[in-house]
Amino acid sequence: MRKWWIAIFGFILLLFIREVANKSSAVKIFKERTENTSVIKQIRTLKTSWYGPGFNKNRTANGEVFDQTKLTAAHKDLPFNTRLILTNPNNGKSTHVRINDRGPFFGDRDLDVSKEAAKKLGIIADGVVELYAFIVRSDGTVVPLLGD
């Protein structure tokens, strides 16, 4: 009987750790590292959709072959190879992407992410979502993409 209780406790502990890990997003980390709440209020959100099946194996704007299973994204202005950390404020999920394409060119969207990035962000079913965006500098520091 005691072995069952240990197994149940271990399972509950694993669920708790997983939940805490999922909630620790780049937004939370940034909020904890700054006392300047005016900066937090200016963090830019990007209207984001995802693309994949119809574009898989085609050339991207920077000449690479698009692979929907990689963590990449398309943006109209950000330089190629810019690395972003994206956070979905609706579920706390985050992932990183690298800009390797131009777009999106539909509606008023700001960013298209690959299917793999969309899975990690939990936005496959949603279609279009506002995401927080953080730039990863070449030295590894992370700064928020601020609004206009």
C-alpha positions as CSV (number, residue, x, y, z in Angstrom):
1,M,0.0,0.0,0.0
2,R,2.9,2.4,0.8
3,K,4.3,1.9,-2.7
4,W,1.1,3.2,-4.2
5,W,1.2,6.3,-2.1
6,I,4.8,7.0,-3.2
7,A,3.9,6.5,-6.8
8,I,0.8,8.8,-6.5
9,F,2.9,11.4,-4.8
10,G,5.6,11.2,-7.4
11,F,3.1,11.6,-10.2
12,I,1.5,14.6,-8.6
13,L,4.9,16.2,-8.1
14,L,5.7,15.6,-11.8
15,L,2.5,17.3,-12.8
16,F,3.2,20.3,-10.5
17,I,6.7,20.7,-11.9
18,R,5.5,20.5,-15.5
19,E,2.8,23.1,-14.7
20,V,5.3,25.5,-13.2
21,A,7.7,25.1,-16.1
22,N,4.9,25.8,-18.6
23,K,4.0,29.1,-16.8
24,S,7.5,30.5,-16.6
25,S,7.4,32.5,-19.8
26,A,9.7,35.2,-21.1
27,V,7.2,37.8,-19.9
28,K,7.3,36.6,-16.3
29,I,11.1,36.5,-16.4
30,F,11.3,40.1,-17.8
31,K,8.8,41.4,-15.2
32,E,10.9,39.9,-12.4
33,R,14.1,41.4,-13.8
34,T,12.8,45.0,-14.1
35,E,11.1,47.4,-11.8
36,N,10.2,49.8,-14.7
37,T,6.5,49.0,-15.2
38,S,6.2,51.6,-18.0
39,V,8.5,49.4,-20.1
40,I,6.4,46.3,-19.4
41,K,3.3,48.2,-20.6
42,Q,5.1,49.0,-23.9
43,I,6.0,45.4,-24.8
44,R,4.8,45.0,-28.3
45,T,2.4,42.3,-29.3
46,L,2.6,40.8,-32.7
47,K,-0.6,39.6,-34.5
48,T,0.6,36.2,-35.4
49,S,-0.6,33.4,-37.7
50,W,1.2,30.2,-38.8
51,Y,2.0,28.7,-42.2
52,G,3.4,25.4,-43.3
53,P,1.8,22.7,-45.5
54,G,1.3,24.8,-48.6
55,F,4.8,26.4,-48.4
56,N,6.9,23.5,-47.2
57,K,10.0,22.9,-49.3
58,N,9.6,26.2,-51.1
59,R,12.3,28.9,-51.0
60,T,12.0,31.6,-48.4
61,A,12.9,35.2,-49.0
62,N,16.5,34.7,-47.8
63,G,17.0,31.7,-50.1
64,E,16.6,28.9,-47.6
65,V,14.3,26.0,-48.2
66,F,11.3,26.4,-45.9
67,D,10.9,23.5,-43.5
68,Q,7.7,23.6,-41.5
69,T,9.3,21.5,-38.7
70,K,11.9,24.2,-37.9
71,L,11.4,27.1,-35.6
72,T,11.3,29.9,-38.1
73,A,9.1,32.9,-38.9
74,A,8.3,35.5,-41.6
75,H,8.2,39.3,-40.8
76,K,8.0,42.2,-43.2
77,D,10.8,44.3,-41.7
78,L,13.0,42.5,-39.2
79,P,16.4,41.6,-40.6
80,F,17.0,38.0,-41.6
81,N,18.4,35.8,-38.8
82,T,16.8,38.0,-36.1
83,R,16.0,35.7,-33.2
84,L,12.8,36.2,-31.2
85,I,11.3,34.7,-28.2
86,L,7.5,34.6,-28.6
87,T,5.1,34.1,-25.7
88,N,1.5,33.3,-25.9
89,P,-0.2,35.4,-23.1
90,N,-3.3,33.1,-23.3
91,N,-1.5,30.0,-22.1
92,G,2.0,31.0,-21.0
93,K,3.8,28.9,-23.7
94,S,6.9,30.3,-25.3
95,T,9.3,29.3,-28.1
96,H,12.1,30.9,-30.0
97,V,12.1,31.5,-33.8
98,R,14.5,32.8,-36.4
99,I,13.4,35.2,-39.1
100,N,14.1,33.7,-42.5
101,D,11.2,34.9,-44.7
102,R,9.1,37.9,-45.5
103,G,5.4,38.3,-44.8
104,P,2.7,37.8,-43.8
105,F,0.9,39.5,-46.6
106,F,-2.6,38.8,-45.5
107,G,-4.7,41.3,-43.5
108,D,-3.1,43.2,-40.7
109,R,-0.9,40.4,-39.4
110,D,2.6,41.1,-38.2
111,L,4.2,37.6,-38.1
112,D,3.9,34.2,-39.6
113,V,5.5,31.3,-37.7
114,S,6.2,27.8,-38.9
115,K,3.9,25.0,-38.0
116,E,6.4,23.7,-35.5
117,A,6.5,27.1,-33.7
118,A,2.7,27.2,-33.8
119,K,2.5,23.8,-32.1
120,K,4.9,24.9,-29.3
121,L,2.9,28.1,-28.8
122,G,-0.4,26.3,-28.8
123,I,-1.9,28.3,-31.6
124,I,-2.6,25.7,-34.2
125,A,-6.4,25.7,-33.6
126,D,-6.6,29.5,-32.9
127,G,-5.3,30.6,-36.2
128,V,-4.4,34.2,-35.3
129,V,-3.1,35.3,-31.9
130,E,-1.5,38.3,-30.3
131,L,2.0,37.2,-29.0
132,Y,4.5,39.0,-26.9
133,A,7.9,39.4,-28.7
134,F,11.4,39.6,-27.3
135,I,14.6,40.0,-29.3
136,V,17.5,37.8,-28.5
137,R,20.7,39.8,-29.2
138,S,23.8,38.3,-30.5
139,D,25.4,38.4,-27.0
140,G,22.4,36.3,-25.7
141,T,20.7,39.1,-23.8
142,V,16.9,39.3,-24.2
143,V,15.1,42.6,-24.7
144,P,11.5,43.3,-25.3
145,L,10.3,44.3,-28.8
146,L,8.8,47.7,-27.8
147,G,5.7,49.3,-29.4
148,D,5.9,52.2,-31.7
